Amino acid sequence: MPEVAVAGFAQAPNVRETPGTTNGVEMLVPILAEVFAATGLSKQDIGFWCSGSSDYLAGRAFSFIAAVDALGAFPPIHESHVEMDAAWALYEAWLKIRLGEVDTALVYGFGKASAGQLRRVLALQLDPYVLAPLWPDSLAIAGLQARLGLDAGLWSEKDLAEVAARCRADAVANPTAQLSGEVDVAALLDTPYVADPLRAHDIAPVTDGAAVLVLASADRARDLVDRPAIITGLEHRVDSPVLGARDLTRSPSTQAAASALDLDGIELAELHSPFTHQELILRTALNLGDGVRITPSGGALTGNPMFSAGLARIGEAAARIHRGETGKVLAHATSGPALQQNLLAVLEAR
């Protein structure tokens, strides 16, 4: 089975609100052009297309079909879709290349969260019999998770503020970040609660955005980029959707996915953590030491476009290899409430 590499990555600016429709075309067209220019590919060179988005978020059925306008209606294409973060669309595309069906694929994700009530819409992913009828928003569930960790002595409010401060400082170098800049931890702790014990800095902002990523067989990728980011491991696991059936202060699915991968020598980890305390949970589950740089892009806390933020973590990690900044990286994506589903990718320079 051929190895698969990330050969190109581009993302739209992460912003609070964008004009236009909810089908993502306005955000996708410029970054598709950017990634084609960088790789020298054209639309006709792509063997398989796969996207991640949400009809619930867009507010209409089959919104992902409307997004295909960004790809072109002719000639016909081989296309698929997942109703979740596009990191799982990447998994589908990775399988297509591994099975030898195609040697190139383009994965994209998009979301216009400003068009609706994002944090309320996310209740629709909960257990439909017990939790969803209560309509708890995503902040309330994350607040419960953070409170459990605080009461158990696993972290403090200062620990959470330090995560937020580091992410915003790192995001200064990321031109697509929605939030960035140096912030004082003491000043953050002096702000009011939004969902006790979470403050505004503990919560990823509502964000409009999109990302695209080009995959290719390793042999083909070497013609497209000087330093391909070879995907040497890709695993995902799922925890129970019943929040009362699991310990919310841990992430067994992340730990299980990590146990199937070779994480020795990881220099950098891009973690998809929409809340500050979730970064701490992930770092523990992955057993990441002090020598591993955590989310140097700023991560979801500085811009969290639904359905592309996880894909962007893989793209950001791969871009570090493309630029020659690192040799082995880990990327993580999550979907569902309270870190329910987790995907890990190990990428290496060869």
ZASEVO-758387 format. One record per residue (C-alpha): x, y, z; residue in one letter. Coordinates in steps of 0.25 Angstrom, whole numbers. Example, Ala and Ser with C-alpha at 12.3 -4.5 7.8 and 13.67 -1.06 7.14 Angstrom:
{node {49; -18; 31}; "A"};
{node {55; -4; 29}; "S"};
! end
This chain:
{node {0; 0; 0}; "M"};
{node {6; 14; -4}; "P"};
{node {10; 24; 7}; "E"};
{node {2; 37; 7}; "V"};
{node {7; 51; 9}; "A"};
{node {2; 64; 11}; "V"};
{node {6; 73; -1}; "A"};
{node {-1; 86; 1}; "G"};
{node {-9; 94; 11}; "F"};
{node {-17; 107; 11}; "A"};
{node {-27; 113; 21}; "Q"};
{node {-36; 125; 20}; "A"};
{node {-34; 136; 31}; "P"};
{node {-42; 133; 43}; "N"};
{node {-52; 144; 46}; "V"};
{node {-64; 146; 54}; "R"};
{node {-73; 148; 43}; "E"};
{node {-73; 148; 27}; "T"};
{node {-82; 153; 17}; "P"};
{node {-88; 143; 7}; "G"};
{node {-96; 130; 7}; "T"};
{node {-94; 118; 17}; "T"};
{node {-89; 109; 6}; "N"};
{node {-75; 113; 7}; "G"};
{node {-72; 116; -7}; "V"};
{node {-67; 130; -4}; "E"};
{node {-57; 125; 6}; "M"};
{node {-53; 113; -2}; "L"};
{node {-50; 119; -16}; "V"};
{node {-38; 128; -11}; "P"};
{node {-31; 117; -3}; "I"};
{node {-33; 106; -14}; "L"};
{node {-26; 116; -24}; "A"};
{node {-15; 117; -13}; "E"};
{node {-12; 103; -11}; "V"};
{node {-13; 100; -26}; "F"};
{node {-3; 111; -29}; "A"};
{node {7; 105; -18}; "A"};
{node {6; 91; -23}; "T"};
{node {5; 93; -38}; "G"};
{node {-7; 85; -39}; "L"};
{node {-20; 88; -45}; "S"};
{node {-34; 83; -42}; "K"};
{node {-33; 73; -53}; "Q"};
{node {-21; 67; -46}; "D"};
{node {-29; 63; -33}; "I"};
{node {-34; 49; -33}; "G"};
{node {-43; 50; -21}; "F"};
{node {-50; 61; -13}; "W"};
{node {-55; 60; 1}; "C"};
{node {-61; 71; 10}; "S"};
{node {-66; 73; 24}; "G"};
{node {-77; 82; 28}; "S"};
{node {-91; 82; 35}; "S"};
{node {-104; 84; 29}; "D"};
{node {-110; 87; 43}; "Y"};
{node {-100; 99; 44}; "L"};
{node {-103; 104; 30}; "A"};
{node {-118; 103; 32}; "G"};
{node {-121; 96; 20}; "R"};
{node {-121; 82; 14}; "A"};
{node {-109; 77; 5}; "F"};
{node {-101; 90; 7}; "S"};
{node {-89; 82; 4}; "F"};
{node {-94; 80; -10}; "I"};
{node {-95; 95; -12}; "A"};
{node {-81; 97; -8}; "A"};
{node {-77; 88; -20}; "V"};
{node {-79; 101; -28}; "D"};
{node {-65; 105; -23}; "A"};
{node {-59; 92; -30}; "L"};
{node {-67; 94; -43}; "G"};
{node {-78; 86; -49}; "A"};
{node {-71; 81; -61}; "F"};
{node {-64; 72; -63}; "P"};
{node {-70; 62; -53}; "P"};
{node {-62; 59; -41}; "I"};
{node {-61; 47; -31}; "H"};
{node {-66; 54; -18}; "E"};
{node {-70; 50; -4}; "S"};
{node {-74; 57; 9}; "H"};
{node {-74; 55; 24}; "V"};
{node {-84; 62; 34}; "E"};
{node {-73; 66; 44}; "M"};
{node {-59; 72; 44}; "D"};
{node {-52; 71; 31}; "A"};
{node {-40; 63; 38}; "A"};
{node {-49; 51; 37}; "W"};
{node {-51; 55; 22}; "A"};
{node {-36; 54; 22}; "L"};
{node {-37; 40; 27}; "Y"};
{node {-46; 36; 16}; "E"};
{node {-37; 42; 6}; "A"};
{node {-25; 35; 12}; "W"};
{node {-31; 22; 10}; "L"};
{node {-34; 24; -4}; "K"};
{node {-20; 27; -7}; "I"};
{node {-15; 15; 2}; "R"};
{node {-24; 6; -6}; "L"};
{node {-18; 11; -19}; "G"};
{node {-31; 16; -25}; "E"};
{node {-25; 30; -27}; "V"};
{node {-12; 37; -25}; "D"};
{node {-16; 51; -21}; "T"};
{node {-28; 56; -13}; "A"};
{node {-32; 69; -8}; "L"};
{node {-39; 71; 6}; "V"};
{node {-47; 83; 10}; "Y"};
{node {-55; 88; 22}; "G"};
{node {-63; 100; 24}; "F"};
{node {-73; 106; 34}; "G"};
{node {-80; 120; 35}; "K"};
{node {-84; 119; 50}; "A"};
{node {-88; 134; 50}; "S"};
{node {-100; 130; 42}; "A"};
{node {-107; 123; 53}; "G"};
{node {-107; 119; 68}; "Q"};
{node {-95; 110; 68}; "L"};
{node {-94; 107; 82}; "R"};
{node {-109; 103; 83}; "R"};
{node {-108; 95; 69}; "V"};
{node {-97; 87; 75}; "L"};
{node {-107; 81; 85}; "A"};
{node {-112; 73; 73}; "L"};
{node {-100; 64; 74}; "Q"};
{node {-104; 59; 88}; "L"};
{node {-111; 47; 92}; "D"};
{node {-125; 49; 86}; "P"};
{node {-133; 43; 98}; "Y"};
{node {-127; 49; 110}; "V"};
{node {-118; 60; 107}; "L"};
{node {-122; 67; 94}; "A"};
{node {-136; 70; 99}; "P"};
{node {-130; 78; 110}; "L"};
{node {-123; 87; 100}; "W"};
{node {-110; 89; 108}; "P"};
{node {-101; 98; 100}; "D"};
{node {-86; 94; 97}; "S"};
{node {-81; 104; 108}; "L"};
{node {-90; 98; 119}; "A"};
{node {-84; 84; 116}; "I"};
{node {-70; 89; 115}; "A"};
{node {-72; 96; 128}; "G"};
{node {-76; 84; 135}; "L"};
{node {-64; 77; 130}; "Q"};
{node {-55; 88; 135}; "A"};
{node {-62; 88; 148}; "R"};
{node {-59; 73; 150}; "L"};
{node {-44; 75; 148}; "G"};
{node {-44; 87; 157}; "L"};
{node {-51; 80; 168}; "D"};
{node {-42; 68; 166}; "A"};
{node {-29; 76; 167}; "G"};
{node {-25; 73; 153}; "L"};
{node {-23; 88; 149}; "W"};
{node {-25; 102; 154}; "S"};
{node {-32; 114; 148}; "E"};
{node {-18; 120; 147}; "K"};
{node {-13; 107; 139}; "D"};
{node {-25; 110; 129}; "L"};
{node {-21; 125; 128}; "A"};
{node {-7; 121; 125}; "E"};
{node {-11; 112; 113}; "V"};
{node {-20; 124; 108}; "A"};
{node {-8; 134; 109}; "A"};
{node {2; 125; 102}; "R"};
{node {-8; 122; 91}; "C"};
{node {-10; 136; 88}; "R"};
{node {4; 140; 89}; "A"};
{node {8; 129; 79}; "D"};
{node {-3; 133; 69}; "A"};
{node {4; 147; 67}; "V"};
{node {12; 139; 56}; "A"};
{node {-1; 133; 50}; "N"};
{node {-7; 143; 40}; "P"};
{node {-20; 135; 39}; "T"};
{node {-23; 136; 54}; "A"};
{node {-35; 142; 60}; "Q"};
{node {-29; 146; 73}; "L"};
{node {-15; 149; 76}; "S"};
{node {-6; 157; 85}; "G"};
{node {1; 157; 98}; "E"};
{node {-8; 156; 110}; "V"};
{node {-5; 157; 125}; "D"};
{node {-10; 144; 133}; "V"};
{node {-14; 152; 145}; "A"};
{node {-22; 161; 136}; "A"};
{node {-29; 149; 130}; "L"};
{node {-33; 144; 144}; "L"};
{node {-39; 157; 147}; "D"};
{node {-50; 155; 136}; "T"};
{node {-64; 150; 139}; "P"};
{node {-69; 136; 137}; "Y"};
{node {-76; 132; 124}; "V"};
{node {-80; 118; 129}; "A"};
{node {-74; 116; 142}; "D"};
{node {-62; 113; 144}; "P"};
{node {-59; 117; 129}; "L"};
{node {-56; 131; 125}; "R"};
{node {-56; 137; 111}; "A"};
{node {-41; 134; 109}; "H"};
{node {-44; 119; 113}; "D"};
{node {-54; 118; 101}; "I"};
{node {-51; 117; 86}; "A"};
{node {-57; 129; 79}; "P"};
{node {-69; 127; 69}; "V"};
{node {-62; 127; 56}; "T"};
{node {-65; 127; 41}; "D"};
{node {-54; 120; 33}; "G"};
{node {-49; 109; 23}; "A"};
{node {-37; 100; 20}; "A"};
{node {-32; 92; 9}; "V"};
{node {-21; 81; 9}; "L"};
{node {-15; 73; -3}; "V"};
{node {-12; 59; -1}; "L"};
{node {-3; 50; -10}; "A"};
{node {4; 37; -11}; "S"};
{node {18; 39; -6}; "A"};
{node {24; 37; -19}; "D"};
{node {15; 48; -26}; "R"};
{node {16; 57; -14}; "A"};
{node {31; 58; -16}; "R"};
{node {28; 65; -30}; "D"};
{node {19; 75; -23}; "L"};
{node {27; 80; -11}; "V"};
{node {41; 79; -6}; "D"};
{node {39; 73; 7}; "R"};
{node {26; 65; 7}; "P"};
{node {20; 62; 21}; "A"};
{node {18; 47; 21}; "I"};
{node {6; 42; 29}; "I"};
{node {13; 30; 36}; "T"};
{node {1; 28; 46}; "G"};
{node {-14; 31; 46}; "L"};
{node {-23; 26; 56}; "E"};
{node {-36; 31; 62}; "H"};
{node {-45; 25; 74}; "R"};
{node {-58; 29; 80}; "V"};
{node {-63; 30; 95}; "D"};
{node {-77; 28; 99}; "S"};
{node {-87; 39; 95}; "P"};
{node {-93; 37; 109}; "V"};
{node {-86; 48; 117}; "L"};
{node {-90; 41; 130}; "G"};
{node {-84; 28; 125}; "A"};
{node {-69; 33; 125}; "R"};
{node {-59; 41; 133}; "D"};
{node {-60; 55; 127}; "L"};
{node {-46; 58; 133}; "T"};
{node {-39; 48; 124}; "R"};
{node {-39; 45; 109}; "S"};
{node {-38; 29; 108}; "P"};
{node {-40; 30; 93}; "S"};
{node {-28; 39; 91}; "T"};
{node {-20; 30; 99}; "Q"};
{node {-24; 18; 91}; "A"};
{node {-21; 25; 78}; "A"};
{node {-8; 29; 83}; "A"};
{node {-4; 15; 88}; "S"};
{node {-6; 10; 73}; "A"};
{node {4; 20; 68}; "L"};
{node {19; 23; 69}; "D"};
{node {20; 36; 77}; "L"};
{node {35; 35; 80}; "D"};
{node {43; 47; 75}; "G"};
{node {31; 56; 74}; "I"};
{node {36; 70; 74}; "E"};
{node {23; 78; 72}; "L"};
{node {8; 75; 74}; "A"};
{node {-4; 83; 68}; "E"};
{node {-15; 80; 78}; "L"};
{node {-30; 83; 75}; "H"};
{node {-35; 88; 88}; "S"};
{node {-46; 98; 88}; "P"};
{node {-45; 100; 103}; "F"};
{node {-33; 102; 111}; "T"};
{node {-35; 91; 121}; "H"};
{node {-37; 81; 109}; "Q"};
{node {-22; 84; 105}; "E"};
{node {-18; 79; 118}; "L"};
{node {-26; 67; 117}; "I"};
{node {-20; 64; 103}; "L"};
{node {-6; 66; 108}; "R"};
{node {-8; 56; 119}; "T"};
{node {-14; 46; 110}; "A"};
{node {-3; 47; 100}; "L"};
{node {8; 48; 111}; "N"};
{node {14; 60; 104}; "L"};
{node {27; 64; 111}; "G"};
{node {33; 78; 113}; "D"};
{node {41; 76; 101}; "G"};
{node {29; 76; 91}; "V"};
{node {24; 90; 86}; "R"};
{node {9; 91; 88}; "I"};
{node {1; 97; 77}; "T"};
{node {10; 108; 72}; "P"};
{node {-1; 113; 62}; "S"};
{node {-9; 117; 74}; "G"};
{node {-20; 107; 71}; "G"};
{node {-35; 107; 73}; "A"};
{node {-34; 117; 85}; "L"};
{node {-30; 127; 75}; "T"};
{node {-39; 123; 63}; "G"};
{node {-49; 112; 63}; "N"};
{node {-56; 110; 50}; "P"};
{node {-65; 99; 52}; "M"};
{node {-63; 87; 43}; "F"};
{node {-49; 91; 38}; "S"};
{node {-41; 94; 51}; "A"};
{node {-37; 80; 53}; "G"};
{node {-33; 79; 38}; "L"};
{node {-25; 92; 40}; "A"};
{node {-17; 85; 52}; "R"};
{node {-12; 75; 42}; "I"};
{node {-9; 85; 32}; "G"};
{node {-2; 94; 41}; "E"};
{node {7; 82; 46}; "A"};
{node {10; 78; 32}; "A"};
{node {14; 92; 28}; "A"};
{node {24; 92; 39}; "R"};
{node {31; 80; 31}; "I"};
{node {29; 87; 18}; "H"};
{node {37; 99; 23}; "R"};
{node {48; 90; 29}; "G"};
{node {45; 95; 43}; "E"};
{node {43; 81; 49}; "T"};
{node {44; 66; 45}; "G"};
{node {33; 59; 53}; "K"};
{node {20; 65; 57}; "V"};
{node {7; 60; 64}; "L"};
{node {-7; 66; 60}; "A"};
{node {-20; 64; 67}; "H"};
{node {-34; 67; 63}; "A"};
{node {-47; 65; 72}; "T"};
{node {-62; 65; 69}; "S"};
{node {-74; 63; 78}; "G"};
{node {-76; 68; 92}; "P"};
{node {-65; 68; 103}; "A"};
{node {-55; 62; 94}; "L"};
{node {-64; 50; 90}; "Q"};
{node {-57; 46; 77}; "Q"};
{node {-42; 48; 75}; "N"};
{node {-33; 46; 63}; "L"};
{node {-18; 46; 63}; "L"};
{node {-8; 47; 51}; "A"};
{node {7; 46; 52}; "V"};
{node {15; 53; 40}; "L"};
{node {29; 52; 37}; "E"};
{node {40; 57; 27}; "A"};
{node {46; 47; 19}; "R"};
! end
